[in-house]
Amino acid sequence: MEYLKRFWNWLLISLKKYWNLLLGQTTIDEQVVEKYNEVKDKVEDVIEEVQDRVKSVKEELKEAKESISEAVEQAKDVVEAAQGKLIKGKVTKSKLNAVKKSDLLQHAKDEFNKEFDSKIPKSTLVNKIYGLHKDK
């Protein structure tokens, strides 16, 4: 009988140990799931924050681009004001030949409200603008 009591006690102790082991493993699984959910929530929060930051940076870059464009336009206006007229004094063909073709086209448009084709040779353009100045 004594052996049966010992065996019975040993069996109860062993069952309790295995039962606690099983409960412990379940707790670990639940802890893993809980940590996974926490990490998932944190990652989602970080993603939202990064998306908000990207949106803010895009808006700031757009505003900066507009400001820079305005500054460039104002700088061009200052340069044009500082340069004054394209040709000083009496207009001659040699003075017109010294000017770039694009500036000659712009000069004809500004001074005489005439637009010439940019494909014509510079010498022809110089002659036409010289003729406009002569007729003035």
C-alpha positions in Angstrom: 0.0 0.0 0.0 2.8 2.3 0.8 4.1 1.9 -2.7 0.8 2.8 -4.1 0.7 6.0 -2.0 4.2 6.9 -3.2 3.3 6.1 -6.8 0.1 8.1 -6.4 2.0 11.1 -5.0 4.7 10.9 -7.6 2.0 10.7 -10.3 0.2 13.8 -8.9 3.5 15.8 -8.7 4.4 14.8 -12.2 1.0 15.7 -13.6 1.2 19.1 -11.8 4.7 19.7 -13.3 3.5 18.9 -16.8 0.3 20.9 -16.3 2.4 23.9 -15.2 4.7 23.4 -18.1 1.8 23.4 -20.6 0.4 26.6 -18.9 3.8 28.2 -19.1 4.1 27.5 -22.8 0.6 28.9 -23.4 1.7 32.1 -21.6 4.8 32.4 -23.8 2.6 32.0 -26.9 0.3 34.7 -25.6 3.2 36.9 -24.8 4.6 36.5 -28.3 1.3 37.3 -29.9 0.9 40.4 -27.6 4.4 41.6 -28.5 3.7 41.0 -32.2 0.6 43.2 -31.9 2.5 45.9 -30.0 5.2 46.0 -32.6 2.7 46.0 -35.4 0.9 49.0 -33.9 4.2 50.8 -33.4 5.2 50.2 -37.0 1.8 51.4 -38.3 2.2 54.6 -36.2 5.7 55.1 -37.5 4.5 54.6 -41.1 1.7 57.3 -40.6 4.2 59.7 -39.1 6.7 59.2 -42.0 3.9 59.7 -44.5 2.9 63.0 -42.8 6.5 64.1 -42.8 6.8 63.3 -46.5 3.7 65.3 -47.2 5.0 68.3 -45.3 8.4 68.1 -47.0 6.6 68.0 -50.4 4.6 71.1 -49.5 7.7 73.0 -48.3 9.6 72.1 -51.5 6.7 73.3 -53.6 6.7 76.6 -51.7 10.5 76.9 -51.9 10.3 76.3 -55.7 7.8 79.1 -56.1 9.9 81.4 -54.0 13.0 80.7 -55.9 11.1 81.2 -59.2 10.0 84.6 -58.0 13.5 85.5 -56.9 14.9 84.5 -60.3 12.3 86.7 -62.1 13.2 89.6 -59.8 16.9 89.1 -60.4 16.3 89.1 -64.2 14.3 92.4 -63.8 17.2 93.9 -61.9 19.7 92.9 -64.5 17.6 94.3 -67.3 17.2 97.5 -65.4 20.9 97.8 -64.8 21.8 97.0 -68.5 19.6 99.8 -69.9 19.2 100.0 -73.6 20.5 97.3 -75.9 22.4 99.7 -78.2 23.7 103.1 -77.0 23.9 106.0 -79.3 23.3 105.9 -83.0 22.3 102.4 -84.3 24.8 101.1 -86.9 25.0 97.7 -88.6 28.3 97.0 -86.8 26.7 97.6 -83.4 23.8 95.3 -84.4 26.3 92.6 -85.5 27.9 92.7 -82.1 24.6 91.7 -80.4 23.4 88.1 -80.1 20.7 86.9 -82.4 18.3 86.2 -79.6 18.8 89.7 -78.2 18.1 91.1 -81.7 14.9 89.2 -81.9 13.8 90.5 -78.5 14.9 94.0 -79.3 12.7 94.0 -82.5 9.8 92.8 -80.5 10.3 95.3 -77.7 11.1 98.4 -79.8 9.0 97.9 -82.9 6.5 95.2 -81.9 7.7 93.1 -84.8 8.4 89.4 -84.5 10.9 87.7 -86.9 11.4 84.1 -87.6 14.3 82.8 -85.5 15.4 80.6 -88.5 16.5 83.5 -90.7 20.2 84.3 -90.8 21.6 86.9 -88.5 22.8 89.1 -91.3 19.3 89.3 -92.7 17.9 90.0 -89.3 20.5 92.8 -88.8 19.5 94.4 -92.1 15.8 94.3 -91.2 16.3 95.8 -87.8 18.6 98.4 -89.2 15.9 99.3 -91.7 13.4 99.6 -88.9 15.7 102.0 -87.0 16.3 104.1 -90.2 12.6 104.4 -90.8 12.0 105.5 -87.2 
